């Protein structure tokens, strides 16, 4: 076997493994608004905000106090 024959399946396996790392998450605010995100949101504790990208690609920034729950999508 040569390297080219082995390379393509290894690259495909690596891409599939990376795609499986995302965790769809539902962020629910105190007022009932829900956001579906591609990944777990990051909390910026210094500024007191959650920052995330929803499934449409829009960047969202909300205060930590405005967030009721953050949970994995069912």
mmCIF file of the N, C-alpha and C atoms, coordinates in Angstrom:
data_MODEL
# 
_entry.id   MODEL 
# 
loop_
_atom_site.group_PDB 
_atom_site.id 
_atom_site.type_symbol 
_atom_site.label_atom_id 
_atom_site.label_alt_id 
_atom_site.label_comp_id 
_atom_site.label_asym_id 
_atom_site.label_entity_id 
_atom_site.label_seq_id 
_atom_site.pdbx_PDB_ins_code 
_atom_site.Cartn_x 
_atom_site.Cartn_y 
_atom_site.Cartn_z 
_atom_site.occupancy 
_atom_site.B_iso_or_equiv 
_atom_site.pdbx_formal_charge 
_atom_site.auth_seq_id 
_atom_site.auth_comp_id 
_atom_site.auth_asym_id 
_atom_site.auth_atom_id 
_atom_site.pdbx_PDB_model_num 
ATOM 1   N N  . UNK A 1 1  ? 0.837   -1.186 0.000  1.00 0.00 ? 1  UNK A N  1 
ATOM 2   C CA . UNK A 1 1  ? 0.000   0.000  0.000  1.00 0.00 ? 1  UNK A CA 1 
ATOM 3   C C  . UNK A 1 1  ? 0.874   1.239  0.000  1.00 0.00 ? 1  UNK A C  1 
ATOM 4   N N  . UNK A 1 2  ? 0.443   2.190  -0.765 1.00 0.00 ? 2  UNK A N  1 
ATOM 5   C CA . UNK A 1 2  ? 1.212   3.429  -0.760 1.00 0.00 ? 2  UNK A CA 1 
ATOM 6   C C  . UNK A 1 2  ? 0.509   4.492  0.086  1.00 0.00 ? 2  UNK A C  1 
ATOM 7   N N  . UNK A 1 3  ? 1.167   5.599  0.280  1.00 0.00 ? 3  UNK A N  1 
ATOM 8   C CA . UNK A 1 3  ? 0.669   6.662  1.170  1.00 0.00 ? 3  UNK A CA 1 
ATOM 9   C C  . UNK A 1 3  ? -0.604  7.293  0.612  1.00 0.00 ? 3  UNK A C  1 
ATOM 10  N N  . UNK A 1 4  ? -0.723  7.457  -0.693 1.00 0.00 ? 4  UNK A N  1 
ATOM 11  C CA . UNK A 1 4  ? -1.923  8.067  -1.271 1.00 0.00 ? 4  UNK A CA 1 
ATOM 12  C C  . UNK A 1 4  ? -3.157  7.204  -1.003 1.00 0.00 ? 4  UNK A C  1 
ATOM 13  N N  . UNK A 1 5  ? -3.010  5.907  -1.061 1.00 0.00 ? 5  UNK A N  1 
ATOM 14  C CA . UNK A 1 5  ? -4.132  5.006  -0.824 1.00 0.00 ? 5  UNK A CA 1 
ATOM 15  C C  . UNK A 1 5  ? -4.588  5.077  0.632  1.00 0.00 ? 5  UNK A C  1 
ATOM 16  N N  . UNK A 1 6  ? -3.656  5.215  1.534  1.00 0.00 ? 6  UNK A N  1 
ATOM 17  C CA . UNK A 1 6  ? -3.984  5.316  2.956  1.00 0.00 ? 6  UNK A CA 1 
ATOM 18  C C  . UNK A 1 6  ? -4.443  6.712  3.358  1.00 0.00 ? 6  UNK A C  1 
ATOM 19  N N  . UNK A 1 7  ? -3.956  7.722  2.693  1.00 0.00 ? 7  UNK A N  1 
ATOM 20  C CA . UNK A 1 7  ? -4.214  9.112  3.072  1.00 0.00 ? 7  UNK A CA 1 
ATOM 21  C C  . UNK A 1 7  ? -5.669  9.519  2.981  1.00 0.00 ? 7  UNK A C  1 
ATOM 22  N N  . UNK A 1 8  ? -6.344  9.162  1.900  1.00 0.00 ? 8  UNK A N  1 
ATOM 23  C CA . UNK A 1 8  ? -7.728  9.583  1.705  1.00 0.00 ? 8  UNK A CA 1 
ATOM 24  C C  . UNK A 1 8  ? -8.657  9.033  2.779  1.00 0.00 ? 8  UNK A C  1 
ATOM 25  N N  . UNK A 1 9  ? -8.611  7.749  3.105  1.00 0.00 ? 9  UNK A N  1 
ATOM 26  C CA . UNK A 1 9  ? -9.476  7.269  4.189  1.00 0.00 ? 9  UNK A CA 1 
ATOM 27  C C  . UNK A 1 9  ? -9.152  7.898  5.553  1.00 0.00 ? 9  UNK A C  1 
ATOM 28  N N  . UNK A 1 10 ? -7.889  8.176  5.811  1.00 0.00 ? 10 UNK A N  1 
ATOM 29  C CA . UNK A 1 10 ? -7.527  8.812  7.070  1.00 0.00 ? 10 UNK A CA 1 
ATOM 30  C C  . UNK A 1 10 ? -8.060  10.231 7.160  1.00 0.00 ? 10 UNK A C  1 
ATOM 31  N N  . UNK A 1 11 ? -7.995  10.962 6.074  1.00 0.00 ? 11 UNK A N  1 
ATOM 32  C CA . UNK A 1 11 ? -8.532  12.325 6.048  1.00 0.00 ? 11 UNK A CA 1 
ATOM 33  C C  . UNK A 1 11 ? -10.051 12.291 6.242  1.00 0.00 ? 11 UNK A C  1 
ATOM 34  N N  . UNK A 1 12 ? -10.734 11.380 5.574  1.00 0.00 ? 12 UNK A N  1 
ATOM 35  C CA . UNK A 1 12 ? -12.189 11.257 5.708  1.00 0.00 ? 12 UNK A CA 1 
ATOM 36  C C  . UNK A 1 12 ? -12.566 10.916 7.147  1.00 0.00 ? 12 UNK A C  1 
ATOM 37  N N  . UNK A 1 13 ? -11.830 10.017 7.780  1.00 0.00 ? 13 UNK A N  1 
ATOM 38  C CA . UNK A 1 13 ? -12.113 9.650  9.162  1.00 0.00 ? 13 UNK A CA 1 
ATOM 39  C C  . UNK A 1 13 ? -11.889 10.830 10.108 1.00 0.00 ? 13 UNK A C  1 
ATOM 40  N N  . UNK A 1 14 ? -10.856 11.608 9.867  1.00 0.00 ? 14 UNK A N  1 
ATOM 41  C CA . UNK A 1 14 ? -10.575 12.777 10.704 1.00 0.00 ? 14 UNK A CA 1 
ATOM 42  C C  . UNK A 1 14 ? -11.688 13.817 10.583 1.00 0.00 ? 14 UNK A C  1 
ATOM 43  N N  . UNK A 1 15 ? -12.183 14.060 9.381  1.00 0.00 ? 15 UNK A N  1 
ATOM 44  C CA . UNK A 1 15 ? -13.269 15.024 9.184  1.00 0.00 ? 15 UNK A CA 1 
ATOM 45  C C  . UNK A 1 15 ? -14.551 14.554 9.862  1.00 0.00 ? 15 UNK A C  1 
ATOM 46  N N  . UNK A 1 16 ? -14.842 13.278 9.776  1.00 0.00 ? 16 UNK A N  1 
ATOM 47  C CA . UNK A 1 16 ? -16.031 12.748 10.445 1.00 0.00 ? 16 UNK A CA 1 
ATOM 48  C C  . UNK A 1 16 ? -15.912 12.860 11.964 1.00 0.00 ? 16 UNK A C  1 
ATOM 49  N N  . UNK A 1 17 ? -14.733 12.638 12.481 1.00 0.00 ? 17 UNK A N  1 
ATOM 50  C CA . UNK A 1 17 ? -14.520 12.752 13.921 1.00 0.00 ? 17 UNK A CA 1 
ATOM 51  C C  . UNK A 1 17 ? -14.706 14.193 14.388 1.00 0.00 ? 17 UNK A C  1 
ATOM 52  N N  . UNK A 1 18 ? -14.221 15.148 13.619 1.00 0.00 ? 18 UNK A N  1 
ATOM 53  C CA . UNK A 1 18 ? -14.388 16.553 13.971 1.00 0.00 ? 18 UNK A CA 1 
ATOM 54  C C  . UNK A 1 18 ? -15.843 16.978 13.884 1.00 0.00 ? 18 UNK A C  1 
ATOM 55  N N  . UNK A 1 19 ? -16.562 16.489 12.914 1.00 0.00 ? 19 UNK A N  1 
ATOM 56  C CA . UNK A 1 19 ? -17.974 16.843 12.763 1.00 0.00 ? 19 UNK A CA 1 
ATOM 57  C C  . UNK A 1 19 ? -18.793 16.322 13.934 1.00 0.00 ? 19 UNK A C  1 
ATOM 58  N N  . UNK A 1 20 ? -18.399 15.233 14.522 1.00 0.00 ? 20 UNK A N  1 
ATOM 59  C CA . UNK A 1 20 ? -19.110 14.667 15.652 1.00 0.00 ? 20 UNK A CA 1 
ATOM 60  C C  . UNK A 1 20 ? -18.853 15.389 16.961 1.00 0.00 ? 20 UNK A C  1 
ATOM 61  N N  . UNK A 1 21 ? -17.948 16.345 16.979 1.00 0.00 ? 21 UNK A N  1 
ATOM 62  C CA . UNK A 1 21 ? -17.609 17.041 18.213 1.00 0.00 ? 21 UNK A CA 1 
ATOM 63  C C  . UNK A 1 21 ? -18.590 18.152 18.573 1.00 0.00 ? 21 UNK A C  1 
ATOM 64  N N  . UNK A 1 22 ? -19.387 18.626 17.650 1.00 0.00 ? 22 UNK A N  1 
ATOM 65  C CA . UNK A 1 22 ? -20.305 19.702 17.970 1.00 0.00 ? 22 UNK A CA 1 
ATOM 66  C C  . UNK A 1 22 ? -21.454 19.170 18.821 1.00 0.00 ? 22 UNK A C  1 
ATOM 67  N N  . UNK A 1 23 ? -21.929 20.016 19.725 1.00 0.00 ? 23 UNK A N  1 
ATOM 68  C CA . UNK A 1 23 ? -23.007 19.649 20.630 1.00 0.00 ? 23 UNK A CA 1 
ATOM 69  C C  . UNK A 1 23 ? -24.128 20.663 20.490 1.00 0.00 ? 23 UNK A C  1 
ATOM 70  N N  . UNK A 1 24 ? -25.168 20.361 19.698 1.00 0.00 ? 24 UNK A N  1 
ATOM 71  C CA . UNK A 1 24 ? -26.285 21.301 19.590 1.00 0.00 ? 24 UNK A CA 1 
ATOM 72  C C  . UNK A 1 24 ? -26.873 21.573 20.978 1.00 0.00 ? 24 UNK A C  1 
ATOM 73  N N  . UNK A 1 25 ? -27.096 22.851 21.273 1.00 0.00 ? 25 UNK A N  1 
ATOM 74  C CA . UNK A 1 25 ? -27.512 23.274 22.593 1.00 0.00 ? 25 UNK A CA 1 
ATOM 75  C C  . UNK A 1 25 ? -28.689 24.231 22.487 1.00 0.00 ? 25 UNK A C  1 
ATOM 76  N N  . UNK A 1 26 ? -29.587 24.175 23.471 1.00 0.00 ? 26 UNK A N  1 
ATOM 77  C CA . UNK A 1 26 ? -30.708 25.104 23.553 1.00 0.00 ? 26 UNK A CA 1 
ATOM 78  C C  . UNK A 1 26 ? -30.444 26.057 24.708 1.00 0.00 ? 26 UNK A C  1 
ATOM 79  N N  . UNK A 1 27 ? -30.414 27.353 24.406 1.00 0.00 ? 27 UNK A N  1 
ATOM 80  C CA . UNK A 1 27 ? -30.242 28.386 25.421 1.00 0.00 ? 27 UNK A CA 1 
ATOM 81  C C  . UNK A 1 27 ? -31.607 29.045 25.610 1.00 0.00 ? 27 UNK A C  1 
ATOM 82  N N  . UNK A 1 28 ? -32.147 28.966 26.820 1.00 0.00 ? 28 UNK A N  1 
ATOM 83  C CA . UNK A 1 28 ? -33.445 29.566 27.119 1.00 0.00 ? 28 UNK A CA 1 
ATOM 84  C C  . UNK A 1 28 ? -33.231 30.774 28.020 1.00 0.00 ? 28 UNK A C  1 
ATOM 85  N N  . UNK A 1 29 ? -33.802 31.905 27.611 1.00 0.00 ? 29 UNK A N  1 
ATOM 86  C CA . UNK A 1 29 ? -33.679 33.131 28.392 1.00 0.00 ? 29 UNK A CA 1 
ATOM 87  C C  . UNK A 1 29 ? -34.811 33.217 29.421 1.00 0.00 ? 29 UNK A C  1 
ATOM 88  N N  . UNK A 1 30 ? -34.675 34.133 30.364 1.00 0.00 ? 30 UNK A N  1 
ATOM 89  C CA . UNK A 1 30 ? -35.678 34.335 31.409 1.00 0.00 ? 30 UNK A CA 1 
ATOM 90  C C  . UNK A 1 30 ? -37.043 34.708 30.817 1.00 0.00 ? 30 UNK A C  1 
ATOM 91  N N  . UNK A 1 31 ? -37.055 35.402 29.673 1.00 0.00 ? 31 UNK A N  1 
ATOM 92  C CA . UNK A 1 31 ? -38.315 35.828 29.063 1.00 0.00 ? 31 UNK A CA 1 
ATOM 93  C C  . UNK A 1 31 ? -38.933 34.748 28.169 1.00 0.00 ? 31 UNK A C  1 
ATOM 94  N N  . UNK A 1 32 ? -38.324 33.559 28.107 1.00 0.00 ? 32 UNK A N  1 
ATOM 95  C CA . UNK A 1 32 ? -38.861 32.447 27.324 1.00 0.00 ? 32 UNK A CA 1 
ATOM 96  C C  . UNK A 1 32 ? -38.268 32.295 25.931 1.00 0.00 ? 32 UNK A C  1 
ATOM 97  N N  . UNK A 1 33 ? -37.502 33.259 25.473 1.00 0.00 ? 33 UNK A N  1 
ATOM 98  C CA . UNK A 1 33 ? -36.858 33.170 24.166 1.00 0.00 ? 33 UNK A CA 1 
ATOM 99  C C  . UNK A 1 33 ? -35.871 32.016 24.163 1.00 0.00 ? 33 UNK A C  1 
ATOM 100 N N  . UNK A 1 34 ? -35.885 31.227 23.093 1.00 0.00 ? 34 UNK A N  1 
ATOM 101 C CA . UNK A 1 34 ? -34.957 30.104 22.988 1.00 0.00 ? 34 UNK A CA 1 
ATOM 102 C C  . UNK A 1 34 ? -34.077 30.275 21.761 1.00 0.00 ? 34 UNK A C  1 
ATOM 103 N N  . UNK A 1 35 ? -32.821 29.922 21.913 1.00 0.00 ? 35 UNK A N  1 
ATOM 104 C CA . UNK A 1 35 ? -31.853 29.921 20.819 1.00 0.00 ? 35 UNK A CA 1 
ATOM 105 C C  . UNK A 1 35 ? -31.315 28.504 20.670 1.00 0.00 ? 35 UNK A C  1 
ATOM 106 N N  . UNK A 1 36 ? -31.274 28.014 19.448 1.00 0.00 ? 36 UNK A N  1 
ATOM 107 C CA . UNK A 1 36 ? -30.639 26.740 19.146 1.00 0.00 ? 36 UNK A CA 1 
ATOM 108 C C  . UNK A 1 36 ? -29.259 27.054 18.608 1.00 0.00 ? 36 UNK A C  1 
ATOM 109 N N  . UNK A 1 37 ? -28.234 26.526 19.281 1.00 0.00 ? 37 UNK A N  1 
ATOM 110 C CA . UNK A 1 37 ? -26.860 26.823 18.889 1.00 0.00 ? 37 UNK A CA 1 
ATOM 111 C C  . UNK A 1 37 ? -26.191 25.590 18.308 1.00 0.00 ? 37 UNK A C  1 
ATOM 112 N N  . UNK A 1 38 ? -25.121 25.834 17.568 1.00 0.00 ? 38 UNK A N  1 
ATOM 113 C CA . UNK A 1 38 ? -24.351 24.745 16.970 1.00 0.00 ? 38 UNK A CA 1 
ATOM 114 C C  . UNK A 1 38 ? -23.488 24.050 18.010 1.00 0.00 ? 38 UNK A C  1 
ATOM 115 N N  . UNK A 1 39 ? -23.022 24.807 18.991 1.00 0.00 ? 39 UNK A N  1 
ATOM 116 C CA . UNK A 1 39 ? -22.098 24.297 20.007 1.00 0.00 ? 39 UNK A CA 1 
ATOM 117 C C  . UNK A 1 39 ? -22.456 24.876 21.367 1.00 0.00 ? 39 UNK A C  1 
ATOM 118 N N  . UNK A 1 40 ? -21.853 24.337 22.410 1.00 0.00 ? 40 UNK A N  1 
ATOM 119 C CA . UNK A 1 40 ? -22.073 24.847 23.756 1.00 0.00 ? 40 UNK A CA 1 
ATOM 120 C C  . UNK A 1 40 ? -21.587 26.293 23.822 1.00 0.00 ? 40 UNK A C  1 
ATOM 121 N N  . UNK A 1 41 ? -22.421 27.213 24.336 1.00 0.00 ? 41 UNK A N  1 
ATOM 122 C CA . UNK A 1 41 ? -22.000 28.623 24.392 1.00 0.00 ? 41 UNK A CA 1 
ATOM 123 C C  . UNK A 1 41 ? -20.854 28.834 25.375 1.00 0.00 ? 41 UNK A C  1 
ATOM 124 N N  . UNK A 1 42 ? -20.071 29.864 25.107 1.00 0.00 ? 42 UNK A N  1 
ATOM 125 C CA . UNK A 1 42 ? -18.949 30.201 25.971 1.00 0.00 ? 42 UNK A CA 1 
ATOM 126 C C  . UNK A 1 42 ? -19.372 31.337 26.893 1.00 0.00 ? 42 UNK A C  1 
ATOM 127 N N  . UNK A 1 43 ? -19.135 31.177 28.171 1.00 0.00 ? 43 UNK A N  1 
ATOM 128 C CA . UNK A 1 43 ? -19.451 32.228 29.137 1.00 0.00 ? 43 UNK A CA 1 
ATOM 129 C C  . UNK A 1 43 ? -18.216 33.091 29.351 1.00 0.00 ? 43 UNK A C  1 
ATOM 130 N N  . UNK A 1 44 ? -18.375 34.381 29.171 1.00 0.00 ? 44 UNK A N  1 
ATOM 131 C CA . UNK A 1 44 ? -17.301 35.326 29.443 1.00 0.00 ? 44 UNK A CA 1 
ATOM 132 C C  . UNK A 1 44 ? -17.565 35.886 30.833 1.00 0.00 ? 44 UNK A C  1 
ATOM 133 N N  . UNK A 1 45 ? -16.949 35.301 31.840 1.00 0.00 ? 45 UNK A N  1 
ATOM 134 C CA . UNK A 1 45 ? -17.250 35.669 33.222 1.00 0.00 ? 45 UNK A CA 1 
ATOM 135 C C  . UNK A 1 45 ? -16.751 37.065 33.591 1.00 0.00 ? 45 UNK A C  1 
ATOM 136 N N  . UNK A 1 46 ? -15.722 37.537 32.944 1.00 0.00 ? 46 UNK A N  1 
ATOM 137 C CA . UNK A 1 46 ? -15.222 38.881 33.244 1.00 0.00 ? 46 UNK A CA 1 
ATOM 138 C C  . UNK A 1 46 ? -16.257 39.937 32.871 1.00 0.00 ? 46 UNK A C  1 
ATOM 139 N N  . UNK A 1 47 ? -16.873 39.769 31.704 1.00 0.00 ? 47 UNK A N  1 
ATOM 140 C CA . UNK A 1 47 ? -17.855 40.742 31.233 1.00 0.00 ? 47 UNK A CA 1 
ATOM 141 C C  . UNK A 1 47 ? -19.277 40.366 31.634 1.00 0.00 ? 47 UNK A C  1 
ATOM 142 N N  . UNK A 1 48 ? -19.514 39.107 32.021 1.00 0.00 ? 48 UNK A N  1 
ATOM 143 C CA . UNK A 1 48 ? -20.834 38.674 32.436 1.00 0.00 ? 48 UNK A CA 1 
ATOM 144 C C  . UNK A 1 48 ? -21.781 38.367 31.290 1.00 0.00 ? 48 UNK A C  1 
ATOM 145 N N  . UNK A 1 49 ? -21.261 37.845 30.177 1.00 0.00 ? 49 UNK A N  1 
ATOM 146 C CA . UNK A 1 49 ? -22.072 37.545 29.009 1.00 0.00 ? 49 UNK A CA 1 
ATOM 147 C C  . UNK A 1 49 ? -21.845 36.117 28.527 1.00 0.00 ? 49 UNK A C  1 
ATOM 148 N N  . UNK A 1 50 ? -22.867 35.558 27.886 1.00 0.00 ? 50 UNK A N  1 
ATOM 149 C CA . UNK A 1 50 ? -22.730 34.346 27.085 1.00 0.00 ? 50 UNK A CA 1 
ATOM 150 C C  . UNK A 1 50 ? -22.599 34.810 25.644 1.00 0.00 ? 50 UNK A C  1 
ATOM 151 N N  . UNK A 1 51 ? -21.666 34.212 24.911 1.00 0.00 ? 51 UNK A N  1 
ATOM 152 C CA . UNK A 1 51 ? -21.508 34.506 23.494 1.00 0.00 ? 51 UNK A CA 1 
ATOM 153 C C  . UNK A 1 51 ? -21.618 33.205 22.716 1.00 0.00 ? 51 UNK A C  1 
ATOM 154 N N  . UNK A 1 52 ? -22.468 33.202 21.669 1.00 0.00 ? 52 UNK A N  1 
ATOM 155 C CA . UNK A 1 52 ? -22.638 32.007 20.863 1.00 0.00 ? 52 UNK A CA 1 
ATOM 156 C C  . UNK A 1 52 ? -23.154 32.375 19.488 1.00 0.00 ? 52 UNK A C  1 
ATOM 157 N N  . UNK A 1 53 ? -23.134 31.385 18.613 1.00 0.00 ? 53 UNK A N  1 
ATOM 158 C CA . UNK A 1 53 ? -23.646 31.539 17.250 1.00 0.00 ? 53 UNK A CA 1 
ATOM 159 C C  . UNK A 1 53 ? -24.845 30.607 17.115 1.00 0.00 ? 53 UNK A C  1 
ATOM 160 N N  . UNK A 1 54 ? -25.995 31.180 16.707 1.00 0.00 ? 54 UNK A N  1 
ATOM 161 C CA . UNK A 1 54 ? -27.170 30.321 16.554 1.00 0.00 ? 54 UNK A CA 1 
ATOM 162 C C  . UNK A 1 54 ? -27.077 29.546 15.246 1.00 0.00 ? 54 UNK A C  1 
ATOM 163 N N  . UNK A 1 55 ? -28.059 28.679 14.989 1.00 0.00 ? 55 UNK A N  1 
ATOM 164 C CA . UNK A 1 55 ? -27.957 27.795 13.822 1.00 0.00 ? 55 UNK A CA 1 
ATOM 165 C C  . UNK A 1 55 ? -28.052 28.534 12.500 1.00 0.00 ? 55 UNK A C  1 
ATOM 166 N N  . UNK A 1 56 ? -28.564 29.772 12.515 1.00 0.00 ? 56 UNK A N  1 
ATOM 167 C CA . UNK A 1 56 ? -28.616 30.547 11.272 1.00 0.00 ? 56 UNK A CA 1 
ATOM 168 C C  . UNK A 1 56 ? -27.309 31.288 11.015 1.00 0.00 ? 56 UNK A C  1 
ATOM 169 N N  . UNK A 1 57 ? -26.389 31.237 11.978 1.00 0.00 ? 57 UNK A N  1 
ATOM 170 C CA . UNK A 1 57 ? -25.087 31.883 11.810 1.00 0.00 ? 57 UNK A CA 1 
ATOM 171 C C  . UNK A 1 57 ? -24.995 33.247 12.463 1.00 0.00 ? 57 UNK A C  1 
ATOM 172 N N  . UNK A 1 58 ? -26.086 33.717 13.092 1.00 0.00 ? 58 UNK A N  1 
ATOM 173 C CA . UNK A 1 58 ? -26.069 35.019 13.753 1.00 0.00 ? 58 UNK A CA 1 
ATOM 174 C C  . UNK A 1 58 ? -25.322 34.921 15.086 1.00 0.00 ? 58 UNK A C  1 
ATOM 175 N N  . UNK A 1 59 ? -24.471 35.910 15.346 1.00 0.00 ? 59 UNK A N  1 
ATOM 176 C CA . UNK A 1 59 ? -23.750 35.942 16.621 1.00 0.00 ? 59 UNK A CA 1 
ATOM 177 C C  . UNK A 1 59 ? -24.653 36.599 17.660 1.00 0.00 ? 59 UNK A C  1 
ATOM 178 N N  . UNK A 1 60 ? -24.759 35.948 18.825 1.00 0.00 ? 60 UNK A N  1 
ATOM 179 C CA . UNK A 1 60 ? -25.641 36.409 19.890 1.00 0.00 ? 60 UNK A CA 1 
ATOM 180 C C  . UNK A 1 60 ? -24.817 36.604 21.156 1.00 0.00 ? 60 UNK A C  1 
ATOM 181 N N  . UNK A 1 61 ? -25.109 37.692 21.875 1.00 0.00 ? 61 UNK A N  1 
ATOM 182 C CA . UNK A 1 61 ? -24.433 37.983 23.135 1.00 0.00 ? 61 UNK A CA 1 
ATOM 183 C C  . UNK A 1 61 ? -25.515 38.381 24.135 1.00 0.00 ? 61 UNK A C  1 
ATOM 184 N N  . UNK A 1 62 ? -25.673 37.604 25.208 1.00 0.00 ? 62 UNK A N  1 
ATOM 185 C CA . UNK A 1 62 ? -26.691 37.892 26.217 1.00 0.00 ? 62 UNK A CA 1 
ATOM 186 C C  . UNK A 1 62 ? -26.062 37.883 27.603 1.00 0.00 ? 62 UNK A C  1 
ATOM 187 N N  . UNK A 1 63 ? -26.651 38.667 28.504 1.00 0.00 ? 63 UNK A N  1 
ATOM 188 C CA . UNK A 1 63 ? -26.154 38.717 29.876 1.00 0.00 ? 63 UNK A CA 1 
ATOM 189 C C  . UNK A 1 63 ? -26.384 37.374 30.555 1.00 0.00 ? 63 UNK A C  1 
ATOM 190 N N  . UNK A 1 64 ? -25.453 36.986 31.413 1.00 0.00 ? 64 UNK A N  1 
ATOM 191 C CA . UNK A 1 64 ? -25.559 35.727 32.152 1.00 0.00 ? 64 UNK A CA 1 
ATOM 192 C C  . UNK A 1 64 ? -26.838 35.721 32.989 1.00 0.00 ? 64 UNK A C  1 
ATOM 193 N N  . UNK A 1 65 ? -27.206 36.842 33.563 1.00 0.00 ? 65 UNK A N  1 
ATOM 194 C CA . UNK A 1 65 ? -28.411 36.927 34.396 1.00 0.00 ? 65 UNK A CA 1 
ATOM 195 C C  . UNK A 1 65 ? -29.688 36.739 33.598 1.00 0.00 ? 65 UNK A C  1 
ATOM 196 N N  . UNK A 1 66 ? -29.653 36.963 32.293 1.00 0.00 ? 66 UNK A N  1 
ATOM 197 C CA . UNK A 1 66 ? -30.834 36.809 31.441 1.00 0.00 ? 66 UNK A CA 1 
ATOM 198 C C  . UNK A 1 66 ? -31.051 35.352 31.005 1.00 0.00 ? 66 UNK A C  1 
ATOM 199 N N  . UNK A 1 67 ? -30.075 34.482 31.238 1.00 0.00 ? 67 UNK A N  1 
ATOM 200 C CA . UNK A 1 67 ? -30.148 33.085 30.805 1.00 0.00 ? 67 UNK A CA 1 
ATOM 201 C C  . UNK A 1 67 ? -30.786 32.233 31.907 1.00 0.00 ? 67 UNK A C  1 
ATOM 202 N N  . UNK A 1 68 ? -31.866 31.520 31.546 1.00 0.00 ? 68 UNK A N  1 
ATOM 203 C CA . UNK A 1 68 ? -32.522 30.622 32.501 1.00 0.00 ? 68 UNK A CA 1 
ATOM 204 C C  . UNK A 1 68 ? -31.860 29.254 32.491 1.00 0.00 ? 68 UNK A C  1 
ATOM 205 N N  . UNK A 1 69 ? -31.693 28.661 31.290 1.00 0.00 ? 69 UNK A N  1 
ATOM 206 C CA . UNK A 1 69 ? -31.085 27.330 31.179 1.00 0.00 ? 69 UNK A CA 1 
ATOM 207 C C  . UNK A 1 69 ? -30.218 27.225 29.941 1.00 0.00 ? 69 UNK A C  1 
ATOM 208 N N  . UNK A 1 70 ? -29.234 26.352 30.020 1.00 0.00 ? 70 UNK A N  1 
ATOM 209 C CA . UNK A 1 70 ? -28.404 25.950 28.880 1.00 0.00 ? 70 UNK A CA 1 
ATOM 210 C C  . UNK A 1 70 ? -28.359 24.437 28.929 1.00 0.00 ? 70 UNK A C  1 
ATOM 211 N N  . UNK A 1 71 ? -28.931 23.790 27.914 1.00 0.00 ? 71 UNK A N  1 
ATOM 212 C CA . UNK A 1 71 ? -28.976 22.318 27.916 1.00 0.00 ? 71 UNK A CA 1 
ATOM 213 C C  . UNK A 1 71 ? -28.738 21.777 26.525 1.00 0.00 ? 71 UNK A C  1 
ATOM 214 N N  . UNK A 1 72 ? -28.279 20.525 26.479 1.00 0.00 ? 72 UNK A N  1 
ATOM 215 C CA . UNK A 1 72 ? -28.085 19.853 25.190 1.00 0.00 ? 72 UNK A CA 1 
ATOM 216 C C  . UNK A 1 72 ? -29.447 19.637 24.547 1.00 0.00 ? 72 UNK A C  1 
ATOM 217 N N  . UNK A 1 73 ? -29.471 19.746 23.220 1.00 0.00 ? 73 UNK A N  1 
ATOM 218 C CA . UNK A 1 73 ? -30.712 19.504 22.490 1.00 0.00 ? 73 UNK A CA 1 
ATOM 219 C C  . UNK A 1 73 ? -31.087 18.029 22.592 1.00 0.00 ? 73 UNK A C  1 
ATOM 220 N N  . UNK A 1 74 ? -32.379 17.750 22.748 1.00 0.00 ? 74 UNK A N  1 
ATOM 221 C CA . UNK A 1 74 ? -32.849 16.358 22.849 1.00 0.00 ? 74 UNK A CA 1 
ATOM 222 C C  . UNK A 1 74 ? -32.747 15.627 21.556 1.00 0.00 ? 74 UNK A C  1 
# 
